[in-house]
C-alpha cells in the first residue's frame, strides 16, 4: 500500500463563512460601530465588535447592548443592514481559499457552510463569490438555533447521513469551536479572522491555522 495515501478521516467538512472564507470581519465590525453611532449607543471597540461575529445578529446585539428593548434591537438590526448590505460585495475571499475549496470539491465527500449570516445574506455572498457550486448544503443563523447551539451541525449531519466522528468544523471564532464541541465533532480554528489564536487554542481544536496555506496543508495531510 502506498503510504502517501492516508485514509480519508472526514466525510463532511463544514466551513464558517465570515472570517473563514471571506475577509469580512473588519467591514462587519465597522458597520456595527456605524449603526451604534446612528442609534445613539456607545460605539463598541473593534475588538468588541469582532468578538460577537459568527453569532446571530440579534444575539450579537443583545451581548453588546444587553439593556435594549426588542424594538430597539430591531431598529439596530435595520440600521446595521443599511450600512452593510450595500457594501457586502466589498469583502474579498482570503488568498488561496477558492483553490482550496475547488480541490476539496473534487473529493468524494460533502462540503457545507454553517454561518450566523441570514439566508438572504449568504445567498448574496455565494452569488458574488461564485462559490455556490462547491457546497452541498448550507445552514444560516435565521434557520434554527444560532451558534454555539449544535443545531446547525446536527441538521447538516441529518441531511448528509454522516456520523459525528466523520465531521470537521472549520471556523475563525470561539463560537465555531463551541458549536463543534456541542455537536460532538472535530474542529479546526483559523486565526486569520475575528478571534486571535490564543482564544481559539483555549478551546482545544485539532489545529489552529494562521493562514489558508496552513489550513490547506493540514487538510491535505490529516483530513
Secondary structure in CASP SS format (residue, H / E / C, confidence):
PFRMAT SS
TARGET T0000
AUTHOR 0000-0000-0000
METHOD secondary structure of the structure
MODEL  1
X C 1.00
X C 1.00
X C 1.00
X C 1.00
X C 1.00
X C 1.00
X C 1.00
X C 1.00
X C 1.00
X C 1.00
X C 1.00
X E 1.00
X E 1.00
X E 1.00
X E 1.00
X C 1.00
X C 1.00
X E 1.00
X C 1.00
X C 1.00
X C 1.00
X E 1.00
X C 1.00
X C 1.00
X H 1.00
X H 1.00
X H 1.00
X H 1.00
X H 1.00
X H 1.00
X H 1.00
X H 1.00
X H 1.00
X H 1.00
X H 1.00
X H 1.00
X H 1.00
X H 1.00
X C 1.00
X C 1.00
X C 1.00
X C 1.00
X C 1.00
X C 1.00
X C 1.00
X H 1.00
X H 1.00
X H 1.00
X H 1.00
X H 1.00
X H 1.00
X C 1.00
X C 1.00
X C 1.00
X C 1.00
X C 1.00
X H 1.00
X H 1.00
X H 1.00
X H 1.00
X H 1.00
X H 1.00
X H 1.00
X H 1.00
X C 1.00
X C 1.00
X C 1.00
X C 1.00
X C 1.00
X H 1.00
X H 1.00
X H 1.00
X H 1.00
X H 1.00
X H 1.00
X H 1.00
X H 1.00
X H 1.00
X H 1.00
X H 1.00
X H 1.00
X H 1.00
X H 1.00
X H 1.00
X H 1.00
X H 1.00
X H 1.00
X H 1.00
X H 1.00
X H 1.00
X C 1.00
X C 1.00
X E 1.00
X C 1.00
X C 1.00
X C 1.00
X H 1.00
X H 1.00
X H 1.00
X H 1.00
X H 1.00
X H 1.00
X H 1.00
X H 1.00
X H 1.00
X C 1.00
X C 1.00
X C 1.00
X C 1.00
X E 1.00
X E 1.00
X E 1.00
X E 1.00
X E 1.00
X C 1.00
X C 1.00
X C 1.00
X C 1.00
X H 1.00
X H 1.00
X H 1.00
X H 1.00
X H 1.00
X H 1.00
X H 1.00
X H 1.00
X H 1.00
X H 1.00
X H 1.00
X C 1.00
X C 1.00
X H 1.00
X H 1.00
X H 1.00
X C 1.00
X C 1.00
X E 1.00
X E 1.00
X E 1.00
X C 1.00
X C 1.00
X C 1.00
X C 1.00
X C 1.00
X C 1.00
X C 1.00
X C 1.00
X C 1.00
X C 1.00
X C 1.00
X H 1.00
X H 1.00
X H 1.00
X H 1.00
X H 1.00
X H 1.00
X H 1.00
X H 1.00
X H 1.00
X H 1.00
X C 1.00
X C 1.00
X C 1.00
X H 1.00
X H 1.00
X H 1.00
X E 1.00
X E 1.00
X E 1.00
X E 1.00
X E 1.00
X C 1.00
X C 1.00
X H 1.00
X H 1.00
X H 1.00
X H 1.00
X H 1.00
X H 1.00
X H 1.00
X H 1.00
X H 1.00
X H 1.00
X C 1.00
X C 1.00
X E 1.00
X E 1.00
X E 1.00
X E 1.00
X E 1.00
X C 1.00
X C 1.00
X C 1.00
X C 1.00
X C 1.00
X C 1.00
X H 1.00
X H 1.00
X H 1.00
X H 1.00
X H 1.00
X C 1.00
X C 1.00
X C 1.00
X C 1.00
X C 1.00
X E 1.00
X E 1.00
X E 1.00
X C 1.00
X C 1.00
X H 1.00
X H 1.00
X H 1.00
X H 1.00
X H 1.00
X H 1.00
X H 1.00
X H 1.00
X H 1.00
X H 1.00
X H 1.00
X C 1.00
END
